Amino acid sequence: MKKIRWKYKSRRVAKKLMPLFAPLVLSPFITPTGQSVAKVNPKNLKEKIRNYKLMNFDQLALNLYDEMDLQDAGLRFEVFDKALVGYYNLKHEGMLSDKPVITVVDFTKSSREKRLWVIDLQKKEVLHNTYVAHGRNSGEEFASNFSNENESYMSSIGFYVTEDTYFGKHGLSLKLNGMDEEFNTNAMDRCIVMHGAEYASEAFIAQTGRLGRSLGCPALPMEEHEEIINDVVGKTALYVHAANDKYTSHYLDHANAMAEMVQETTPAVDLPLPGDVANDAGEGLAI
Protein backbone atom coordinates (compact mmCIF):
# COMPACT_ATOMS: atom_id res chain seq x y z
CA MET A 1 0.00 0.00 0.00
CA LYS A 2 2.85 2.36 0.84
CA LYS A 3 4.43 1.69 -2.53
CA ILE A 4 1.22 2.61 -4.35
CA ARG A 5 0.86 5.91 -2.45
CA TRP A 6 4.52 6.72 -3.10
CA LYS A 7 4.28 6.14 -6.82
CA TYR A 8 1.16 8.28 -6.98
CA LYS A 9 2.94 11.15 -5.22
CA SER A 10 6.12 10.87 -7.28
CA ARG A 11 4.14 10.85 -10.54
CA ARG A 12 2.09 13.84 -9.43
CA VAL A 13 5.24 15.81 -8.61
CA ALA A 14 6.93 14.58 -11.77
CA LYS A 15 4.33 16.41 -13.85
CA LYS A 16 5.27 19.66 -12.12
CA LEU A 17 9.00 19.12 -12.61
CA MET A 18 8.88 17.75 -16.14
CA PRO A 19 9.16 21.19 -17.85
CA LEU A 20 12.33 21.85 -15.84
CA PHE A 21 14.05 18.48 -16.13
CA ALA A 22 12.72 17.11 -19.43
CA PRO A 23 15.56 18.64 -21.50
CA LEU A 24 18.12 17.02 -19.19
CA VAL A 25 16.49 13.60 -19.36
CA LEU A 26 15.22 13.42 -22.92
CA SER A 27 17.93 15.16 -24.92
CA PRO A 28 20.33 12.17 -25.06
CA PHE A 29 17.57 9.96 -26.49
CA ILE A 30 15.96 12.23 -29.15
CA THR A 31 17.02 11.36 -32.68
CA PRO A 32 16.31 13.74 -35.59
CA THR A 33 14.10 12.32 -38.35
CA GLY A 34 16.03 10.56 -41.05
CA GLN A 35 19.15 9.90 -39.00
CA SER A 36 20.28 6.52 -37.73
CA VAL A 37 20.14 5.78 -34.04
CA ALA A 38 23.60 5.73 -32.48
CA LYS A 39 24.42 3.01 -30.01
CA VAL A 40 24.41 4.19 -26.43
CA ASN A 41 27.65 3.61 -24.59
CA PRO A 42 26.68 2.09 -21.21
CA LYS A 43 29.57 3.88 -19.50
CA ASN A 44 28.50 7.26 -20.92
CA LEU A 45 24.85 6.61 -20.04
CA LYS A 46 25.82 5.71 -16.50
CA GLU A 47 27.82 8.93 -16.21
CA LYS A 48 24.95 11.02 -17.63
CA ILE A 49 22.51 9.50 -15.15
CA ARG A 50 24.95 10.11 -12.30
CA ASN A 51 25.31 13.75 -13.38
CA TYR A 52 21.54 14.05 -13.71
CA LYS A 53 21.07 12.84 -10.15
CA LEU A 54 23.73 15.28 -8.97
CA MET A 55 22.00 18.17 -10.72
CA ASN A 56 18.66 17.00 -9.37
CA PHE A 57 19.84 16.94 -5.76
CA ASP A 58 21.63 20.27 -5.96
CA GLN A 59 18.57 21.87 -7.55
CA LEU A 60 16.29 20.51 -4.82
CA ALA A 61 18.76 21.69 -2.17
CA LEU A 62 18.85 25.14 -3.76
CA ASN A 63 15.05 25.30 -3.79
CA LEU A 64 14.98 24.51 -0.08
CA TYR A 65 17.83 26.95 0.60
CA ASP A 66 15.92 29.76 -1.13
CA GLU A 67 12.59 28.88 0.49
CA MET A 68 14.16 29.04 3.95
CA ASP A 69 16.03 32.31 3.20
CA LEU A 70 19.26 30.73 4.43
CA GLN A 71 21.37 33.26 2.57
CA ASP A 72 19.83 36.00 4.70
CA ALA A 73 20.67 33.88 7.75
CA GLY A 74 24.35 33.95 6.70
CA LEU A 75 24.63 30.29 5.69
CA ARG A 76 26.35 29.73 2.34
CA PHE A 77 24.67 27.35 -0.10
CA GLU A 78 27.87 25.33 -0.59
CA VAL A 79 27.92 24.51 3.12
CA PHE A 80 24.19 23.80 3.38
CA ASP A 81 24.30 21.55 0.31
CA LYS A 82 27.05 19.40 1.83
CA ALA A 83 25.22 19.23 5.15
CA LEU A 84 22.05 18.09 3.39
CA VAL A 85 23.89 15.44 1.36
CA GLY A 86 25.44 14.13 4.58
CA TYR A 87 22.07 14.16 6.35
CA TYR A 88 20.52 11.89 3.72
CA ASN A 89 23.57 9.63 3.58
CA LEU A 90 23.49 9.19 7.35
CA LYS A 91 19.77 8.40 7.10
CA HIS A 92 20.54 5.96 4.28
CA GLU A 93 22.82 4.06 6.66
CA GLY A 94 20.29 4.12 9.50
CA MET A 95 22.42 6.36 11.70
CA LEU A 96 19.79 9.03 12.44
CA SER A 97 16.49 9.22 14.29
CA ASP A 98 13.31 10.59 12.75
CA LYS A 99 14.15 14.10 13.98
CA PRO A 100 14.47 16.15 10.75
CA VAL A 101 17.14 18.44 12.20
CA ILE A 102 20.58 19.42 10.91
CA THR A 103 23.14 21.42 12.87
CA VAL A 104 25.68 23.23 10.69
CA VAL A 105 28.93 24.90 11.78
CA ASP A 106 30.95 26.95 9.29
CA PHE A 107 34.50 27.42 10.53
CA THR A 108 35.45 29.46 7.46
CA LYS A 109 33.73 32.35 9.22
CA SER A 110 35.27 34.55 11.89
CA SER A 111 34.51 33.66 15.49
CA ARG A 112 33.09 37.18 15.73
CA GLU A 113 30.22 35.99 13.51
CA LYS A 114 27.29 33.73 14.27
CA ARG A 115 28.44 30.59 12.52
CA LEU A 116 26.20 27.82 13.91
CA TRP A 117 22.74 27.06 12.57
CA VAL A 118 20.16 24.53 13.74
CA ILE A 119 17.71 23.86 10.92
CA ASP A 120 14.38 22.06 11.08
CA LEU A 121 13.91 20.62 7.60
CA GLN A 122 10.31 19.63 8.16
CA LYS A 123 9.20 23.04 9.41
CA LYS A 124 11.61 24.69 6.96
CA GLU A 125 12.92 27.15 9.49
CA VAL A 126 16.11 28.09 11.30
CA LEU A 127 15.65 27.20 14.96
CA HIS A 128 18.92 28.74 16.13
CA ASN A 129 21.71 30.88 14.71
CA THR A 130 24.44 31.73 17.17
CA TYR A 131 28.12 31.82 18.08
CA VAL A 132 30.26 28.72 18.49
CA ALA A 133 33.83 28.48 19.75
CA HIS A 134 36.64 26.48 18.16
CA GLY A 135 39.64 24.79 19.79
CA ARG A 136 42.40 26.97 21.17
CA ASN A 137 45.06 25.36 18.94
CA SER A 138 42.90 25.70 15.84
CA GLY A 139 43.56 29.42 15.55
CA GLU A 140 42.83 32.84 17.02
CA GLU A 141 39.88 34.63 15.40
CA PHE A 142 39.63 32.06 12.61
CA ALA A 143 39.88 28.28 12.83
CA SER A 144 42.45 27.02 10.34
CA ASN A 145 44.03 23.95 11.98
CA PHE A 146 42.13 20.77 12.79
CA SER A 147 42.97 17.44 14.35
CA ASN A 148 41.51 14.10 15.36
CA GLU A 149 44.27 13.48 17.90
CA ASN A 150 43.90 13.38 21.67
CA GLU A 151 45.22 16.42 23.57
CA SER A 152 45.60 18.38 20.33
CA TYR A 153 43.11 20.96 21.68
CA MET A 154 41.96 21.50 18.12
CA SER A 155 38.51 21.29 16.61
CA SER A 156 37.61 18.35 14.38
CA ILE A 157 35.68 18.75 11.14
CA GLY A 158 33.17 16.55 9.34
CA PHE A 159 29.94 14.76 10.14
CA TYR A 160 28.80 13.83 13.63
CA VAL A 161 25.76 12.14 15.12
CA THR A 162 24.49 13.56 18.38
CA GLU A 163 24.13 11.09 21.23
CA ASP A 164 22.78 11.53 24.79
CA THR A 165 23.27 14.30 27.34
CA TYR A 166 24.89 14.51 30.76
CA PHE A 167 25.61 17.15 33.39
CA GLY A 168 29.29 18.06 33.74
CA LYS A 169 31.38 21.02 34.81
CA HIS A 170 29.79 23.08 32.03
CA GLY A 171 26.25 22.05 32.99
CA LEU A 172 24.10 20.31 30.39
CA SER A 173 26.38 18.81 27.73
CA LEU A 174 25.83 16.71 24.61
CA LYS A 175 28.00 13.80 23.48
CA LEU A 176 29.06 13.77 19.83
CA ASN A 177 29.97 10.69 17.79
CA GLY A 178 32.36 11.46 14.92
CA MET A 179 31.56 9.65 11.66
CA ASP A 180 34.50 10.59 9.41
CA GLU A 181 37.52 8.32 9.68
CA GLU A 182 40.79 10.22 10.24
CA PHE A 183 38.93 13.49 10.83
CA ASN A 184 36.70 13.17 13.91
CA THR A 185 36.27 9.53 14.91
CA ASN A 186 38.17 10.09 18.19
CA ALA A 187 35.59 12.62 19.37
CA MET A 188 34.14 10.33 22.04
CA ASP A 189 37.59 9.41 23.40
CA ARG A 190 38.59 13.08 23.38
CA CYS A 191 35.37 14.04 25.19
CA ILE A 192 34.45 16.44 22.39
CA VAL A 193 30.97 17.58 23.42
CA MET A 194 28.57 20.45 22.84
CA HIS A 195 28.37 22.61 25.98
CA GLY A 196 27.89 26.16 27.18
CA ALA A 197 30.74 28.57 27.95
CA GLU A 198 31.01 32.13 29.27
CA TYR A 199 33.67 32.88 26.65
CA ALA A 200 31.22 32.15 23.81
CA SER A 201 29.53 35.52 24.12
CA GLU A 202 29.30 38.96 22.55
CA ALA A 203 30.73 40.41 25.75
CA PHE A 204 33.89 38.35 25.28
CA ILE A 205 34.14 39.47 21.65
CA ALA A 206 33.82 43.12 22.70
CA GLN A 207 36.61 42.63 25.23
CA THR A 208 39.11 40.62 23.16
CA GLY A 209 38.11 41.14 19.52
CA ARG A 210 37.28 37.46 19.07
CA LEU A 211 35.35 34.63 20.69
CA GLY A 212 37.00 32.60 23.42
CA ARG A 213 38.33 29.14 22.60
CA SER A 214 37.70 25.65 23.92
CA LEU A 215 39.81 22.50 24.17
CA GLY A 216 38.25 21.34 20.92
CA CYS A 217 34.56 21.35 21.81
CA PRO A 218 31.91 23.36 19.93
CA ALA A 219 31.09 25.63 22.89
CA LEU A 220 27.91 27.73 22.79
CA PRO A 221 26.63 30.83 24.60
CA MET A 222 25.46 29.99 28.11
CA GLU A 223 22.05 31.57 27.61
CA GLU A 224 21.33 29.39 24.55
CA HIS A 225 23.14 26.10 24.99
CA GLU A 226 20.45 24.21 26.91
CA GLU A 227 17.70 24.97 24.40
CA ILE A 228 19.96 24.11 21.47
CA ILE A 229 21.11 20.85 23.05
CA ASN A 230 17.53 19.81 23.79
CA ASP A 231 16.57 20.52 20.16
CA VAL A 232 19.39 18.44 18.63
CA VAL A 233 19.86 15.60 21.15
CA GLY A 234 19.09 12.04 20.06
CA LYS A 235 20.87 11.00 16.87
CA THR A 236 20.59 14.07 14.70
CA ALA A 237 23.18 15.23 12.16
CA LEU A 238 25.92 17.77 12.83
CA TYR A 239 28.20 18.98 10.05
CA VAL A 240 31.32 21.01 10.86
CA HIS A 241 32.62 22.69 7.70
CA ALA A 242 36.08 24.16 7.12
CA ALA A 243 38.38 25.21 4.30
CA ASN A 244 40.35 21.97 4.22
CA ASP A 245 41.38 20.48 0.88
CA LYS A 246 42.30 17.16 2.53
CA TYR A 247 38.81 16.54 3.87
CA THR A 248 36.92 13.67 2.26
CA SER A 249 33.82 11.82 3.39
CA HIS A 250 31.81 8.94 1.97
CA TYR A 251 28.78 10.74 3.40
CA LEU A 252 29.09 13.26 0.56
CA ASP A 253 27.66 10.77 -1.95
CA HIS A 254 24.94 12.51 -3.98
CA ALA A 255 23.59 9.26 -5.47
CA ASN A 256 22.95 7.70 -2.06
CA ALA A 257 21.47 10.96 -0.80
CA MET A 258 19.10 11.09 -3.77
CA ALA A 259 18.17 7.44 -3.34
CA GLU A 260 17.30 7.99 0.32
CA MET A 261 15.22 11.05 -0.51
CA VAL A 262 13.29 9.16 -3.20
CA GLN A 263 12.78 5.99 -1.14
CA GLU A 264 11.15 7.76 1.78
CA THR A 265 7.49 6.75 1.58
CA THR A 266 6.54 9.61 3.92
CA PRO A 267 9.33 12.15 3.50
CA ALA A 268 10.30 14.01 6.65
CA VAL A 269 11.23 16.87 4.35
CA ASP A 270 8.57 18.07 1.92
CA LEU A 271 10.85 18.59 -1.05
CA PRO A 272 9.84 18.39 -4.71
CA LEU A 273 10.95 14.97 -5.89
CA PRO A 274 12.28 13.87 -9.29
CA GLY A 275 9.87 12.16 -11.66
CA ASP A 276 9.68 8.51 -12.64
CA VAL A 277 11.56 9.28 -15.86
CA ALA A 278 14.87 9.49 -14.01
CA ASN A 279 14.13 6.30 -12.06
CA ASP A 280 13.20 4.38 -15.22
CA ALA A 281 16.30 5.61 -17.05
CA GLY A 282 18.57 4.43 -14.28
CA GLU A 283 16.88 1.09 -13.60
CA GLY A 284 19.33 -1.76 -13.55
CA LEU A 285 22.40 0.45 -13.30
CA ALA A 286 24.63 0.44 -10.25
CA ILE A 287 25.28 4.12 -9.54
Salt bridges, closest charged atoms under 4 A:
GLU47 OE1 - ARG50 NH1 2.69
ASP58 OD1 - HIS254 NE2 3.20
GLU67 OE2 - LYS124 NZ 3.32
GLU78 OE1 - ARG76 NH1 2.93
GLU78 OE2 - LYS82 NZ 3.80
ASP81 OD2 - HIS254 NE2 3.84
GLU93 OE2 - HIS250 NE2 3.04
ASP106 OD2 - ARG76 NE 3.55
GLU113 OE1 - LYS109 NZ 3.68
GLU140 OE1 - ARG210 NE 3.09
GLU140 OE2 - ARG213 NH1 3.57
GLU163 OE1 - LYS235 NZ 3.07
ASP231 OD2 - HIS128 NE2 2.61
GLU260 OE1 - HIS92 ND1 3.38
GLU264 OE2 - LYS91 NZ 2.79
ASP276 OD2 - ARG11 NH1 3.02
